[in-house]
C-alpha cells in the first residue's frame, strides 16, 4: 500500500512543478535558446545575453506596470506614448533647460542624468494620474481612456521635440554590459531588476497587491469589502505611468537622445509580455515572474531570429504564433483544472 | 507626513502640467506666426496653398521652413496645411478640399498617393488654380505645372560610395555590410535600398549585403538590430542606416559598444543630433535631402507663372541628395540640417 503511494506522490509533485506556469515559461525559454544555438552557435554567448537583457530592460518596466493594471481588470495602452514623452521631456530638461549637450559624457553626465531621470518619472506619473482621473472620475473604460492619452502623449512628444530626437548628455557605460567577457548585465539593467523585484514584492506580498487582485476578480465585492476602488485604481495607473516614465529614461540612456518615435508600438510589446507571462485580460490573474520571463521570451525570439538569419518579415508571424500559443495553453490548463 | 508628500506631489504635478501646456502653446504659436507675416506690398497679393504629407515628419518641417522663407521673400501669403501625423490620402483629400475652398491663387501639393490625389489636382486646375507637385507626384502629370523631387535612388548610390570609400575598398577583398530599414514597404526605403544595392553590385562587387532588418520606426529597435548584427558578424565592415530613425539607433549602438570609427556608418536625413555626430566621428557620412530647396523652387515657379505667365523650362526637376561628411564645410552642414522649430 505504502509502496504504491510513494511514486504516486512523486508523480503528483512532478505534475505540480511541470504544470506550474513559470516552469512552462522557463522550459519554453530554454527550448528557444537551444533551437537558436543549433541554428547559430554564436547565439550562445555573453554578447547575445547582453543584447537580450538590454532590450528587455525597457519593455519589462512597461510590462511590470501593465501587469498590475491587467490584474486589476484594466489595460493601459498609453505606456508606449508615456515612454516617448518621458524620454523627450527628460532630454528637453537636460539639454534645453539645463544646457548640457551631447559633449557632456562619462561621469560628468551623471548629475544632469539624475535630474533627467526625475523629470521622466514625474512626467510618467502625471500621465498615469490623468489616466486614473479619466477612468475613475469620468468613468471612461480603461481601453478608451488610455487610447486617448496614448494619442495625446505621442502628439506632445512630437510637439516638444519637433519630431526629431533631442540629443543630450550621456554616459554609455551605464547601458553597456559591465564586462564583455563574463558579465552581460549593465548597471541600467541591474537597476531595472531591482525596481521590478520591488514592484513584484509589492504585488505579491503587500495589502496593496491583495487589493489589486480583489478588484480585478470582482470590483463589486472589493468595494463591499471596504476597498476604495477608485483611489486604488488611480494609484495603479500612476505607478504604471511612473514605470513607463522610467522606461523612457532607460531608452534615453540607450540612445543618448530623447526620441519622439521611441514609444511606437511599445505598449503592444508590453501587453504581449504580460499575456505570455500568464495574466488574464479579464483581471484577477497574473504573476510578476511570469511577465518577467514573458518579456525575456519576446526578446530571445527577436535576437534569435536575427542571429539565425531568418528574414525579418517572419518575425511578426513568429511572435504572433507565440502569443496565440501562450494564451491557448493557459485556457486549456484552466479548463483541465475545472474538469 | 504622508499627506504632505501627497500635496507636494500634486503641486509638483500641477507645475509640470502647466509647463507642458505652456511649452505646447509656445510651439503652436511659433509654427503659426510666420504664416501671418505680412507680404511686403507688391503689385498683387498672391496666396499660395501648400498641402504636405505629415507635420510630424522632420522632412516636412524643414520643407516648411524653406517655404516660409521663400513666401516672405516673394511677398506672397502661404497657407501651410497637412495632417499632423498620418501620411495618407484619406486624411489628405479633405484637407485639399478645404484649402481649395479658400480659393488660393496656386497650390503646391505633395500627393500622399499617386492615384487617389489625381482628382484633387483636376479639381484645382478646373477652378483655375495651377498645381505644382513636390517630393511625390500624381500618376498623370499633364495637369501639373512642375514636379520637383529629391532622388532617393541616387541617395542610396551615394551611401554605397561613401561606405566603400570609408572602408578603403580594394578589388579582390571581401567585405560585409548590413542595411537597417524601417519597413519592407516604405517607398523612400525601397528606392534608397535599390540604389545602394545596384551600386554595390556594379562598382563594389567585393561588398556583400549580408542582412537587412526593420526598425518599425522605433530607434530603440534599430539599436537592438545593430547589437545583434555586431554579435552575429564580428567582422562587419559597414552599416547603411536608411533613414533618420535607423541612423539614431545605429549611432547609439556603436557608441554603447565602443565601436565608433571602427565600423563605417552611413546614415540618412540631417537631424541636428545626427549632424553633430559627423564631427565626433560616429557617422562616416550622412546623406541629406534638401526639402527646403524643393519648396523654394515650387513657390518660385508658381509665382513666376501667376505674375508673368512664365512657364518653367523643365516640367520635372530632380534635386540631387548630398553627402555630408567630415570634409563638408560648416556652412553646408548648417544649410542642410533639418532645423527644429
Interface residues (C-beta under 8 A of the other chain):
Chain A: X40 X42 X45 X47 X48 X50 X51 X54 X55 X58 X89 X92 X101 X102 X122 X123 X125 X126 X129 X154 X155 X156 X158 X159 X160 X161 X162 X163 X164 X165 X166 X167 X172 X175 X176 X251 X254 X255 X256 X257 X259 X260 X261 X262 X263 X264 X265 X266 X299 X302 X303 X306 X307 X309 X312 X313 X315
Chain B: X9 X12 X13 X16 X17 X20 X23 X24 X27 X28 X55 X56 X57 X58 X61 X84 X85 X184 X211 X212 X213 X214 X216 X217 X218 X219 X220 X223 X224 X225 X227 X228 X229 X230 X231 X232 X244 X245 X248 X249 X252 X255 X256 X257 X258 X271 X272 X273 X276 X277 X280 X338 X340 X341
